[in-house]
Amino acid sequence: MDGSNRSPNAELGLLDATMIGMGAMIGAGIFVLTGLAAEIAGPAAILVFTLNGVVTAFTGLSYAELAASIPKSGGGYAFVREIFDDLPSFLMGWMLWFAYMIAGALYALGFAPNFLELLHVYGFVAPPDAVDALAIPVVDIALPVGFLLAFVAVLALVALNAVSTAASGSAETVFTIIKVGILVVFVGFGLASPMFSEAEFQPLFAEGAGPAAILPAMGLTFIAFEGYDLITTVTEEVENPRENIPKAIFLSLIATVIVYLAVVAVAVGTLGAQGLAEAGEAGIATAATEFMPTGLPIIQNGGALIVFGAVFSTLTALNAVVIASSRVAFSMGREGQLLPSFGQLHHRYGTPFVAILASAVVMLGSVALPTQSAGNMSSLFFLLSFIVVNVAVIRLRRERPNMNRPYEMPFYPAPPLIGIALNLLLTGVLVVYLVRTDPLALGLSAGWILLGGVAYFLLDRVRTPAEEGAETGIDMGPEAER
C-alpha cells in the first residue's frame, strides 16, 4: 500500500502535544534573553515576560478555536487553506514552512556551542572559542566543529522523525521534562537563597528608563513565546484532536508563562537587575553559579546545570521545528500546493518522509544565513502569520456561523481583534528596527515571498488536468474535455 491516500496515525497523547508546545517555547530563549531584557527594562523584565504572555494568549485563543473546528495537520496553513483562496493560503504555508526551517537552523547552531561548553566543563575539550576546525581529508577543507555538531544534530533528529512519529514525540516529552526539571531546581535553590530573601524589585524600571522601555524589551523577547502554534501542525497525529489540541495549547502556554516568571523573578531577585544586565546572555548561568551549591552529583555547579539545560532546550526546540516544518510541507503537498510526493506518507514508517527530508535540506542550507538576520526573518514571518490566523477566525465565524465548534473562545470578537492590533504593533516595531539595523533581513524576507509567488505559478502550470481531477474527484475523461 502506498502513502498517497493514507492519513497520519494518531499516536500522540495530550501530554505529547503539550510537550511539543513547551519544548519549542522553553528553548534557549529563557537562558539568553533574560539578561538582555533586564538591560533594557530593569526589574520590569518580569512585567515584560508577563505582557508577552498576555499578547500571545489572544492569538492562542484563535488557534484553539480553529484547531477544534478544522482538525487538520499543517497549523496556520491548514486554517487559512480552508478559508482563503489558493494564492493567499499558499503564501501563508510558504512563510510558515520557511520560518520553521530557519528557526531549526538557529536552534542547531545554538546547540553546538552549548554542547562544546558542556564538554569543556567536564574537561573533555578546550573552551568553545578555542576549539579548532576539523579537517575533512577527502575534500581537503576544514570545517568549524560547531557547524559539524549542528549538522549532526539536525541529521539525528531528522532520522528520528523520519522513522517514527511516536518516537519523536516521546523524545520531545522526555527532553522537555528534563529541562523543565532543571529550571525547577534553579528556581528552588534561588527561592531558598539568602540572596533572594534580601531582593529589591524597586524601582521597577532601570535608571534613566521608564515604561517606554517595555515595548522594545517585549519585541526582543517575543520569540520566546513562539511555539504553541507548533501543536496544531500535528493535529491529525494527536488522539481526539478536537478536544486535546485546545487543551494542549492552553496547558503549554500557562505552564510556560509560570516557568518564565519564576525563572526571571529568581534571576532578578538574586543578581539584581543591574547584575543580571551586566551578565547579558549568560545571566541565568551567572545567577545559578552565585547561589547554587558546588559539588552536586554529576553536575559540578549551578553554571554547569544551566549549560546542561541549554543543551536539552536547543535539542527540544530543534526537534519541535523539524516536526512542524515537515507537517506544513506535508499539508501543502496533500493540498496540491507543493509536489504530490510531499503529501504522501512512507509505506513502512507512516511518516511524511519526503516532506521531512526536504525540510532538512532547506534547514541545513539556512545555516549559511547570518544568524541575526535569520532570527529576525523568523520572527517577522511568525508575527505576520499570527495576524492572518486572527483574521481567519473572524472570517470563518462570518462565513460559517453554524459550523461545529467544539471550542469557542470567550468574549468574541474581542480576542482576535486585540490579537491583530498587538501583533501589528509588534510587527511595526520590528520592521522599523530592521530598517535601521538589518536591511538584509527585510530584503531576504521580500525575496522569499517573491520566490514563493514564482513557485506558485510554476507549480500551477505543471499540474495536469488529470491531477486536478484526481484532487477534486472529477472524471477528466474525454467527455469532460468537450
RAPETA-V622296 format. One record per residue. N is the residue number from 1. RES is the residue in one letter. PSI is psi in whole degrees, 0 to 359 (none if undefined). OMEGA is omega in whole degrees, 0 to 359 (* if undefined). D_LAST is the distance of its C-alpha to the last C-alpha in Angstrom with 2 decimals. Layout:
# RAPETA-V622296
n=N res=RES psi=PSI omega=OMEGA d_last=D_LAST
n=N res=RES psi=PSI omega=OMEGA d_last=D_LAST
This chain:
# RAPETA-V622296
n=1 res=M psi=125 omega=178 d_last=34.70
n=2 res=D psi=178 omega=184 d_last=33.01
n=3 res=G psi=15 omega=187 d_last=33.07
n=4 res=S psi=330 omega=184 d_last=29.40
n=5 res=N psi=11 omega=182 d_last=29.43
n=6 res=R psi=153 omega=173 d_last=33.14
n=7 res=S psi=152 omega=180 d_last=34.87
n=8 res=P psi=148 omega=178 d_last=38.25
n=9 res=N psi=140 omega=179 d_last=41.33
n=10 res=A psi=90 omega=185 d_last=43.53
n=11 res=E psi=359 omega=184 d_last=46.74
n=12 res=L psi=134 omega=177 d_last=48.32
n=13 res=G psi=185 omega=180 d_last=50.71
n=14 res=L psi=318 omega=180 d_last=51.91
n=15 res=L psi=316 omega=179 d_last=54.63
n=16 res=D psi=314 omega=181 d_last=52.27
n=17 res=A psi=317 omega=179 d_last=49.90
n=18 res=T psi=319 omega=182 d_last=52.91
n=19 res=M psi=333 omega=174 d_last=54.33
n=20 res=I psi=316 omega=178 d_last=51.13
n=21 res=G psi=313 omega=180 d_last=51.58
n=22 res=M psi=323 omega=180 d_last=55.34
n=23 res=G psi=325 omega=178 d_last=55.04
n=24 res=A psi=320 omega=184 d_last=52.95
n=25 res=M psi=315 omega=179 d_last=55.05
n=26 res=I psi=68 omega=179 d_last=58.48
n=27 res=G psi=209 omega=181 d_last=57.94
n=28 res=A psi=346 omega=184 d_last=60.20
n=29 res=G psi=316 omega=183 d_last=60.00
n=30 res=I psi=333 omega=181 d_last=62.79
n=31 res=F psi=329 omega=187 d_last=65.04
n=32 res=V psi=340 omega=186 d_last=64.60
n=33 res=L psi=342 omega=184 d_last=63.68
n=34 res=T psi=312 omega=179 d_last=66.55
n=35 res=G psi=323 omega=179 d_last=69.17
n=36 res=L psi=323 omega=177 d_last=66.97
n=37 res=A psi=320 omega=178 d_last=66.35
n=38 res=A psi=328 omega=178 d_last=70.11
n=39 res=E psi=326 omega=181 d_last=70.72
n=40 res=I psi=315 omega=191 d_last=68.70
n=41 res=A psi=359 omega=180 d_last=69.47
n=42 res=G psi=212 omega=178 d_last=72.68
n=43 res=P psi=342 omega=178 d_last=73.23
n=44 res=A psi=0 omega=174 d_last=70.32
n=45 res=A psi=328 omega=176 d_last=68.09
n=46 res=I psi=318 omega=179 d_last=68.22
n=47 res=L psi=325 omega=179 d_last=66.80
n=48 res=V psi=311 omega=181 d_last=64.11
n=49 res=F psi=326 omega=178 d_last=62.74
n=50 res=T psi=312 omega=182 d_last=63.05
n=51 res=L psi=323 omega=176 d_last=61.04
n=52 res=N psi=325 omega=175 d_last=58.32
n=53 res=G psi=322 omega=178 d_last=58.07
n=54 res=V psi=314 omega=179 d_last=57.71
n=55 res=V psi=316 omega=182 d_last=55.01
n=56 res=T psi=325 omega=184 d_last=53.09
n=57 res=A psi=325 omega=181 d_last=53.45
n=58 res=F psi=315 omega=178 d_last=51.44
n=59 res=T psi=329 omega=177 d_last=48.34
n=60 res=G psi=323 omega=177 d_last=49.17
n=61 res=L psi=320 omega=179 d_last=48.80
n=62 res=S psi=316 omega=178 d_last=45.25
n=63 res=Y psi=318 omega=182 d_last=44.39
n=64 res=A psi=315 omega=181 d_last=45.94
n=65 res=E psi=316 omega=181 d_last=44.02
n=66 res=L psi=320 omega=181 d_last=40.63
n=67 res=A psi=322 omega=178 d_last=41.34
n=68 res=A psi=328 omega=182 d_last=42.31
n=69 res=S psi=327 omega=183 d_last=39.23
n=70 res=I psi=80 omega=186 d_last=36.69
n=71 res=P psi=67 omega=179 d_last=38.16
n=72 res=K psi=145 omega=175 d_last=36.06
n=73 res=S psi=154 omega=179 d_last=37.46
n=74 res=G psi=353 omega=175 d_last=37.14
n=75 res=G psi=222 omega=182 d_last=39.62
n=76 res=G psi=326 omega=179 d_last=38.96
n=77 res=Y psi=315 omega=182 d_last=35.57
n=78 res=A psi=322 omega=180 d_last=34.35
n=79 res=F psi=313 omega=182 d_last=35.57
n=80 res=V psi=323 omega=179 d_last=34.03
n=81 res=R psi=326 omega=181 d_last=30.67
n=82 res=E psi=334 omega=192 d_last=30.72
n=83 res=I psi=323 omega=187 d_last=31.52
n=84 res=F psi=172 omega=180 d_last=30.37
n=85 res=D psi=177 omega=186 d_last=27.20
n=86 res=D psi=307 omega=187 d_last=26.11
n=87 res=L psi=311 omega=178 d_last=28.36
n=88 res=P psi=320 omega=181 d_last=31.55
n=89 res=S psi=322 omega=177 d_last=31.29
n=90 res=F psi=313 omega=181 d_last=30.74
n=91 res=L psi=325 omega=176 d_last=33.76
n=92 res=M psi=311 omega=178 d_last=35.80
n=93 res=G psi=321 omega=179 d_last=35.20
n=94 res=W psi=317 omega=179 d_last=35.79
n=95 res=M psi=313 omega=182 d_last=39.12
n=96 res=L psi=317 omega=181 d_last=40.26
n=97 res=W psi=311 omega=181 d_last=39.48
n=98 res=F psi=320 omega=180 d_last=41.54
n=99 res=A psi=317 omega=178 d_last=44.27
n=100 res=Y psi=320 omega=183 d_last=44.86
n=101 res=M psi=316 omega=180 d_last=44.86
n=102 res=I psi=332 omega=172 d_last=47.36
n=103 res=A psi=322 omega=177 d_last=49.43
n=104 res=G psi=319 omega=177 d_last=49.57
n=105 res=A psi=320 omega=179 d_last=50.90
n=106 res=L psi=318 omega=180 d_last=53.54
n=107 res=Y psi=321 omega=179 d_last=54.62
n=108 res=A psi=317 omega=178 d_last=54.90
n=109 res=L psi=332 omega=175 d_last=57.05
n=110 res=G psi=329 omega=178 d_last=59.08
n=111 res=F psi=319 omega=188 d_last=59.68
n=112 res=A psi=305 omega=181 d_last=61.20
n=113 res=P psi=327 omega=178 d_last=64.28
n=114 res=N psi=321 omega=178 d_last=64.99
n=115 res=F psi=319 omega=177 d_last=64.95
n=116 res=L psi=321 omega=178 d_last=67.22
n=117 res=E psi=321 omega=178 d_last=69.52
n=118 res=L psi=317 omega=177 d_last=69.70
n=119 res=L psi=324 omega=179 d_last=70.69
n=120 res=H psi=322 omega=180 d_last=73.23
n=121 res=V psi=324 omega=182 d_last=74.79
n=122 res=Y psi=9 omega=173 d_last=75.63
n=123 res=G psi=15 omega=181 d_last=76.85
n=124 res=F psi=327 omega=182 d_last=74.16
n=125 res=V psi=169 omega=175 d_last=73.09
n=126 res=A psi=171 omega=175 d_last=74.36
n=127 res=P psi=149 omega=185 d_last=73.18
n=128 res=P psi=322 omega=181 d_last=69.45
n=129 res=D psi=354 omega=180 d_last=70.19
n=130 res=A psi=0 omega=180 d_last=72.48
n=131 res=V psi=126 omega=183 d_last=70.10
n=132 res=D psi=161 omega=174 d_last=69.37
n=133 res=A psi=155 omega=182 d_last=66.00
n=134 res=L psi=125 omega=181 d_last=65.11
n=135 res=A psi=136 omega=176 d_last=64.93
n=136 res=I psi=102 omega=189 d_last=61.98
n=137 res=P psi=328 omega=185 d_last=63.51
n=138 res=V psi=318 omega=182 d_last=60.39
n=139 res=V psi=1 omega=176 d_last=59.04
n=140 res=D psi=49 omega=174 d_last=62.47
n=141 res=I psi=163 omega=177 d_last=61.65
n=142 res=A psi=128 omega=180 d_last=63.13
n=143 res=L psi=142 omega=177 d_last=61.01
n=144 res=P psi=139 omega=180 d_last=62.40
n=145 res=V psi=324 omega=179 d_last=63.14
n=146 res=G psi=319 omega=179 d_last=61.48
n=147 res=F psi=318 omega=181 d_last=58.17
n=148 res=L psi=320 omega=178 d_last=58.44
n=149 res=L psi=319 omega=177 d_last=59.27
n=150 res=A psi=318 omega=179 d_last=56.27
n=151 res=F psi=314 omega=181 d_last=54.06
n=152 res=V psi=320 omega=180 d_last=55.53
n=153 res=A psi=316 omega=179 d_last=55.17
n=154 res=V psi=313 omega=181 d_last=51.44
n=155 res=L psi=318 omega=182 d_last=50.93
n=156 res=A psi=315 omega=182 d_last=52.98
n=157 res=L psi=328 omega=175 d_last=51.14
n=158 res=V psi=316 omega=179 d_last=47.71
n=159 res=A psi=317 omega=179 d_last=48.72
n=160 res=L psi=315 omega=180 d_last=49.93
n=161 res=N psi=328 omega=183 d_last=46.72
n=162 res=A psi=328 omega=185 d_last=44.56
n=163 res=V psi=340 omega=184 d_last=46.29
n=164 res=S psi=120 omega=173 d_last=46.99
n=165 res=T psi=319 omega=181 d_last=46.06
n=166 res=A psi=319 omega=181 d_last=49.08
n=167 res=A psi=318 omega=179 d_last=51.42
n=168 res=S psi=322 omega=177 d_last=50.31
n=169 res=G psi=320 omega=178 d_last=50.67
n=170 res=S psi=320 omega=178 d_last=54.09
n=171 res=A psi=319 omega=178 d_last=55.21
n=172 res=E psi=319 omega=180 d_last=54.25
n=173 res=T psi=312 omega=181 d_last=56.27
n=174 res=V psi=312 omega=181 d_last=59.32
n=175 res=F psi=318 omega=182 d_last=59.33
n=176 res=T psi=318 omega=178 d_last=58.98
n=177 res=I psi=320 omega=180 d_last=61.78
n=178 res=I psi=312 omega=184 d_last=64.02
n=179 res=K psi=326 omega=175 d_last=63.59
n=180 res=V psi=322 omega=176 d_last=63.97
n=181 res=G psi=320 omega=178 d_last=67.09
n=182 res=I psi=318 omega=179 d_last=68.43
n=183 res=L psi=326 omega=177 d_last=67.96
n=184 res=V psi=320 omega=177 d_last=69.63
n=185 res=V psi=317 omega=178 d_last=72.59
n=186 res=F psi=313 omega=181 d_last=72.70
n=187 res=V psi=318 omega=181 d_last=72.76
n=188 res=G psi=312 omega=178 d_last=75.37
n=189 res=F psi=323 omega=181 d_last=77.78
n=190 res=G psi=316 omega=180 d_last=77.22
n=191 res=L psi=329 omega=180 d_last=78.02
n=192 res=A psi=353 omega=183 d_last=81.14
n=193 res=S psi=141 omega=173 d_last=82.30
n=194 res=P psi=333 omega=178 d_last=85.27
n=195 res=M psi=321 omega=182 d_last=83.25
n=196 res=F psi=325 omega=180 d_last=80.78
n=197 res=S psi=339 omega=178 d_last=83.57
n=198 res=E psi=16 omega=186 d_last=84.87
n=199 res=A psi=146 omega=175 d_last=81.48
n=200 res=E psi=119 omega=180 d_last=81.21
n=201 res=F psi=9 omega=178 d_last=77.87
n=202 res=Q psi=145 omega=0 d_last=79.37
n=203 res=P psi=153 omega=186 d_last=78.87
n=204 res=L psi=322 omega=184 d_last=75.18
n=205 res=F psi=151 omega=179 d_last=74.05
n=206 res=A psi=158 omega=181 d_last=75.25
n=207 res=E psi=130 omega=181 d_last=77.90
n=208 res=G psi=357 omega=179 d_last=76.45
n=209 res=A psi=151 omega=179 d_last=73.13
n=210 res=G psi=195 omega=179 d_last=72.04
n=211 res=P psi=335 omega=181 d_last=69.13
n=212 res=A psi=340 omega=181 d_last=66.95
n=213 res=A psi=345 omega=183 d_last=67.15
n=214 res=I psi=319 omega=187 d_last=65.05
n=215 res=L psi=308 omega=178 d_last=61.71
n=216 res=P psi=327 omega=177 d_last=61.74
n=217 res=A psi=324 omega=176 d_last=63.03
n=218 res=M psi=318 omega=178 d_last=60.15
n=219 res=G psi=322 omega=180 d_last=57.68
n=220 res=L psi=320 omega=187 d_last=59.42
n=221 res=T psi=359 omega=184 d_last=59.38
n=222 res=F psi=328 omega=182 d_last=56.05
n=223 res=I psi=338 omega=180 d_last=54.41
n=224 res=A psi=344 omega=182 d_last=56.74
n=225 res=F psi=4 omega=175 d_last=54.74
n=226 res=E psi=124 omega=179 d_last=51.30
n=227 res=G psi=327 omega=179 d_last=50.35
n=228 res=Y psi=331 omega=180 d_last=49.81
n=229 res=D psi=337 omega=179 d_last=46.15
n=230 res=L psi=333 omega=180 d_last=45.85
n=231 res=I psi=321 omega=184 d_last=46.27
n=232 res=T psi=350 omega=178 d_last=42.85
n=233 res=T psi=344 omega=181 d_last=41.16
n=234 res=V psi=29 omega=186 d_last=42.06
n=235 res=T psi=314 omega=184 d_last=41.32
n=236 res=E psi=349 omega=179 d_last=39.50
n=237 res=E psi=8 omega=179 d_last=42.42
n=238 res=V psi=136 omega=178 d_last=45.00
n=239 res=E psi=137 omega=179 d_last=46.17
n=240 res=N psi=60 omega=189 d_last=45.51
n=241 res=P psi=328 omega=182 d_last=43.94
n=242 res=R psi=331 omega=179 d_last=43.69
n=243 res=E psi=318 omega=188 d_last=47.48
n=244 res=N psi=329 omega=181 d_last=48.62
n=245 res=I psi=310 omega=175 d_last=46.69
n=246 res=P psi=319 omega=178 d_last=48.27
n=247 res=K psi=316 omega=181 d_last=51.61
n=248 res=A psi=322 omega=178 d_last=51.35
n=249 res=I psi=310 omega=183 d_last=50.55
n=250 res=F psi=319 omega=179 d_last=53.59
n=251 res=L psi=317 omega=181 d_last=55.90
n=252 res=S psi=320 omega=179 d_last=55.13
n=253 res=L psi=313 omega=182 d_last=55.64
n=254 res=I psi=313 omega=181 d_last=58.86
n=255 res=A psi=320 omega=181 d_last=60.33
n=256 res=T psi=316 omega=179 d_last=59.50
n=257 res=V psi=318 omega=179 d_last=61.08
n=258 res=I psi=314 omega=179 d_last=64.17
n=259 res=V psi=315 omega=180 d_last=64.53
n=260 res=Y psi=311 omega=184 d_last=64.07
n=261 res=L psi=322 omega=178 d_last=66.61
n=262 res=A psi=316 omega=181 d_last=69.14
n=263 res=V psi=315 omega=181 d_last=68.86
n=264 res=V psi=319 omega=180 d_last=69.10
n=265 res=A psi=318 omega=179 d_last=72.01
n=266 res=V psi=318 omega=181 d_last=73.94
n=267 res=A psi=315 omega=179 d_last=73.28
n=268 res=V psi=321 omega=184 d_last=74.44
n=269 res=G psi=334 omega=181 d_last=77.27
n=270 res=T psi=314 omega=180 d_last=78.73
n=271 res=L psi=337 omega=190 d_last=78.26
n=272 res=G psi=153 omega=184 d_last=78.22
n=273 res=A psi=320 omega=182 d_last=75.53
n=274 res=Q psi=315 omega=178 d_last=77.28
n=275 res=G psi=322 omega=178 d_last=77.76
n=276 res=L psi=319 omega=179 d_last=74.16
n=277 res=A psi=320 omega=180 d_last=72.98
n=278 res=E psi=329 omega=178 d_last=75.24
n=279 res=A psi=337 omega=176 d_last=73.79
n=280 res=G psi=231 omega=185 d_last=70.27
n=281 res=E psi=341 omega=179 d_last=67.58
n=282 res=A psi=18 omega=187 d_last=70.27
n=283 res=G psi=312 omega=183 d_last=71.39
n=284 res=I psi=317 omega=179 d_last=70.66
n=285 res=A psi=320 omega=179 d_last=72.16
n=286 res=T psi=317 omega=179 d_last=75.21
n=287 res=A psi=316 omega=180 d_last=75.71
n=288 res=A psi=321 omega=179 d_last=75.49
n=289 res=T psi=328 omega=184 d_last=78.07
n=290 res=E psi=318 omega=188 d_last=80.43
n=291 res=F psi=349 omega=180 d_last=80.68
n=292 res=M psi=146 omega=181 d_last=79.50
n=293 res=P psi=159 omega=176 d_last=82.16
n=294 res=T psi=169 omega=178 d_last=82.37
n=295 res=G psi=25 omega=178 d_last=82.65
n=296 res=L psi=151 omega=177 d_last=79.80
n=297 res=P psi=132 omega=179 d_last=78.73
n=298 res=I psi=302 omega=179 d_last=76.24
n=299 res=I psi=126 omega=186 d_last=75.45
n=300 res=Q psi=319 omega=183 d_last=78.38
n=301 res=N psi=178 omega=183 d_last=78.10
n=302 res=G psi=320 omega=180 d_last=75.98
n=303 res=G psi=319 omega=178 d_last=74.36
n=304 res=A psi=322 omega=178 d_last=73.31
n=305 res=L psi=318 omega=181 d_last=71.86
n=306 res=I psi=321 omega=176 d_last=69.66
n=307 res=V psi=319 omega=177 d_last=68.50
n=308 res=F psi=316 omega=177 d_last=67.68
n=309 res=G psi=323 omega=180 d_last=65.67
n=310 res=A psi=324 omega=177 d_last=63.86
n=311 res=V psi=312 omega=179 d_last=62.76
n=312 res=F psi=326 omega=180 d_last=61.22
n=313 res=S psi=315 omega=180 d_last=59.72
n=314 res=T psi=324 omega=179 d_last=57.83
n=315 res=L psi=317 omega=180 d_last=56.64
n=316 res=T psi=320 omega=178 d_last=55.35
n=317 res=A psi=320 omega=178 d_last=53.61
n=318 res=L psi=315 omega=179 d_last=52.04
n=319 res=N psi=321 omega=181 d_last=50.90
n=320 res=A psi=319 omega=182 d_last=49.40
n=321 res=V psi=336 omega=171 d_last=47.27
n=322 res=V psi=316 omega=177 d_last=46.16
n=323 res=I psi=310 omega=187 d_last=44.88
n=324 res=A psi=314 omega=183 d_last=43.34
n=325 res=S psi=318 omega=181 d_last=41.66
n=326 res=S psi=326 omega=180 d_last=39.99
n=327 res=R psi=327 omega=174 d_last=38.71
n=328 res=V psi=314 omega=179 d_last=37.15
n=329 res=A psi=320 omega=177 d_last=35.39
n=330 res=F psi=314 omega=180 d_last=34.39
n=331 res=S psi=319 omega=179 d_last=32.94
n=332 res=M psi=321 omega=178 d_last=30.97
n=333 res=G psi=321 omega=180 d_last=29.63
n=334 res=R psi=329 omega=178 d_last=28.66
n=335 res=E psi=2 omega=179 d_last=26.79
n=336 res=G psi=16 omega=181 d_last=24.86
n=337 res=Q psi=356 omega=164 d_last=26.99
n=338 res=L psi=181 omega=180 d_last=28.95
n=339 res=L psi=144 omega=184 d_last=28.25
n=340 res=P psi=328 omega=182 d_last=27.25
n=341 res=S psi=335 omega=178 d_last=30.60
n=342 res=F psi=330 omega=185 d_last=32.44
n=343 res=G psi=16 omega=181 d_last=31.11
n=344 res=Q psi=150 omega=177 d_last=32.21
n=345 res=L psi=146 omega=179 d_last=35.60
n=346 res=H psi=137 omega=186 d_last=37.85
n=347 res=H psi=335 omega=183 d_last=37.84
n=348 res=R psi=315 omega=187 d_last=41.65
n=349 res=Y psi=339 omega=181 d_last=42.88
n=350 res=G psi=21 omega=179 d_last=40.25
n=351 res=T psi=158 omega=176 d_last=40.40
n=352 res=P psi=75 omega=192 d_last=37.83
n=353 res=F psi=309 omega=183 d_last=39.25
n=354 res=V psi=319 omega=179 d_last=37.03
n=355 res=A psi=322 omega=178 d_last=37.21
n=356 res=I psi=314 omega=181 d_last=40.99
n=357 res=L psi=319 omega=179 d_last=41.40
n=358 res=A psi=319 omega=178 d_last=39.28
n=359 res=S psi=322 omega=179 d_last=41.29
n=360 res=A psi=320 omega=180 d_last=44.48
n=361 res=V psi=313 omega=180 d_last=43.66
n=362 res=V psi=323 omega=180 d_last=43.10
n=363 res=M psi=315 omega=179 d_last=46.13
n=364 res=L psi=323 omega=177 d_last=48.34
n=365 res=G psi=330 omega=181 d_last=47.08
n=366 res=S psi=346 omega=177 d_last=47.92
n=367 res=V psi=335 omega=180 d_last=51.57
n=368 res=A psi=344 omega=179 d_last=51.73
n=369 res=L psi=148 omega=171 d_last=51.28
n=370 res=P psi=135 omega=187 d_last=54.52
n=371 res=T psi=312 omega=182 d_last=55.48
n=372 res=Q psi=319 omega=181 d_last=56.08
n=373 res=S psi=320 omega=179 d_last=52.88
n=374 res=A psi=317 omega=178 d_last=50.81
n=375 res=G psi=319 omega=179 d_last=52.53
n=376 res=N psi=320 omega=178 d_last=51.98
n=377 res=M psi=317 omega=180 d_last=48.26
n=378 res=S psi=313 omega=180 d_last=47.96
n=379 res=S psi=318 omega=181 d_last=49.83
n=380 res=L psi=314 omega=181 d_last=47.79
n=381 res=F psi=322 omega=178 d_last=44.43
n=382 res=F psi=316 omega=179 d_last=45.81
n=383 res=L psi=317 omega=179 d_last=47.12
n=384 res=L psi=319 omega=181 d_last=43.81
n=385 res=S psi=325 omega=177 d_last=41.97
n=386 res=F psi=322 omega=177 d_last=44.56
n=387 res=I psi=313 omega=182 d_last=43.94
n=388 res=V psi=321 omega=180 d_last=40.18
n=389 res=V psi=319 omega=177 d_last=40.86
n=390 res=N psi=323 omega=175 d_last=43.22
n=391 res=V psi=321 omega=183 d_last=40.64
n=392 res=A psi=320 omega=182 d_last=38.08
n=393 res=V psi=327 omega=176 d_last=40.42
n=394 res=I psi=315 omega=181 d_last=40.96
n=395 res=R psi=321 omega=180 d_last=37.27
n=396 res=L psi=322 omega=177 d_last=36.59
n=397 res=R psi=320 omega=182 d_last=39.48
n=398 res=R psi=318 omega=186 d_last=38.11
n=399 res=E psi=331 omega=182 d_last=34.47
n=400 res=R psi=70 omega=184 d_last=35.29
n=401 res=P psi=335 omega=183 d_last=38.80
n=402 res=N psi=12 omega=181 d_last=38.61
n=403 res=M psi=147 omega=177 d_last=37.43
n=404 res=N psi=116 omega=180 d_last=39.64
n=405 res=R psi=91 omega=180 d_last=42.15
n=406 res=P psi=331 omega=174 d_last=44.78
n=407 res=Y psi=129 omega=175 d_last=46.62
n=408 res=E psi=130 omega=181 d_last=46.91
n=409 res=M psi=147 omega=177 d_last=48.97
n=410 res=P psi=155 omega=173 d_last=52.09
n=411 res=F psi=28 omega=175 d_last=52.68
n=412 res=Y psi=141 omega=8 d_last=49.02
n=413 res=P psi=16 omega=184 d_last=48.01
n=414 res=A psi=312 omega=184 d_last=51.16
n=415 res=P psi=310 omega=180 d_last=50.53
n=416 res=P psi=326 omega=179 d_last=47.15
n=417 res=L psi=318 omega=177 d_last=48.37
n=418 res=I psi=320 omega=178 d_last=51.58
n=419 res=G psi=317 omega=178 d_last=49.68
n=420 res=I psi=312 omega=183 d_last=47.51
n=421 res=A psi=314 omega=183 d_last=50.65
n=422 res=L psi=320 omega=178 d_last=52.70
n=423 res=N psi=325 omega=174 d_last=50.06
n=424 res=L psi=319 omega=179 d_last=49.40
n=425 res=L psi=312 omega=180 d_last=53.16
n=426 res=L psi=326 omega=176 d_last=53.47
n=427 res=T psi=316 omega=178 d_last=50.47
n=428 res=G psi=317 omega=178 d_last=52.21
n=429 res=V psi=317 omega=181 d_last=55.47
n=430 res=L psi=317 omega=180 d_last=53.82
n=431 res=V psi=316 omega=178 d_last=52.02
n=432 res=V psi=319 omega=179 d_last=55.30
n=433 res=Y psi=319 omega=181 d_last=57.06
n=434 res=L psi=324 omega=178 d_last=54.51
n=435 res=V psi=322 omega=182 d_last=54.77
n=436 res=R psi=323 omega=191 d_last=58.49
n=437 res=T psi=337 omega=187 d_last=58.68
n=438 res=D psi=66 omega=178 d_last=55.42
n=439 res=P psi=336 omega=178 d_last=53.03
n=440 res=L psi=319 omega=180 d_last=51.59
n=441 res=A psi=319 omega=178 d_last=50.12
n=442 res=L psi=318 omega=180 d_last=48.42
n=443 res=G psi=317 omega=179 d_last=47.07
n=444 res=L psi=324 omega=178 d_last=45.76
n=445 res=S psi=312 omega=178 d_last=44.21
n=446 res=A psi=321 omega=179 d_last=42.35
n=447 res=G psi=321 omega=179 d_last=41.35
n=448 res=W psi=321 omega=178 d_last=39.93
n=449 res=I psi=317 omega=178 d_last=37.82
n=450 res=L psi=318 omega=177 d_last=36.52
n=451 res=L psi=322 omega=177 d_last=35.82
n=452 res=G psi=319 omega=178 d_last=33.87
n=453 res=G psi=318 omega=178 d_last=31.73
n=454 res=V psi=314 omega=180 d_last=31.02
n=455 res=A psi=321 omega=181 d_last=30.30
n=456 res=Y psi=312 omega=183 d_last=27.86
n=457 res=F psi=327 omega=177 d_last=25.72
n=458 res=L psi=315 omega=179 d_last=26.01
n=459 res=L psi=325 omega=179 d_last=25.02
n=460 res=D psi=324 omega=182 d_last=22.04
n=461 res=R psi=328 omega=183 d_last=20.84
n=462 res=V psi=347 omega=178 d_last=21.42
n=463 res=R psi=130 omega=182 d_last=19.53
n=464 res=T psi=159 omega=175 d_last=16.40
n=465 res=P psi=326 omega=180 d_last=13.20
n=466 res=A psi=319 omega=179 d_last=14.67
n=467 res=E psi=320 omega=179 d_last=17.91
n=468 res=E psi=322 omega=179 d_last=16.56
n=469 res=G psi=323 omega=179 d_last=14.93
n=470 res=A psi=324 omega=181 d_last=18.31
n=471 res=E psi=323 omega=185 d_last=20.19
n=472 res=T psi=349 omega=182 d_last=18.45
n=473 res=G psi=15 omega=181 d_last=18.09
n=474 res=I psi=135 omega=177 d_last=14.32
n=475 res=D psi=116 omega=181 d_last=12.51
n=476 res=M psi=44 omega=181 d_last=10.16
n=477 res=G psi=191 omega=183 d_last=9.36
n=478 res=P psi=322 omega=181 d_last=6.82
n=479 res=E psi=326 omega=182 d_last=5.68
n=480 res=A psi=339 omega=183 d_last=5.56
n=481 res=E psi=346 omega=183 d_last=3.79
n=482 res=R psi=none omega=* d_last=0.00
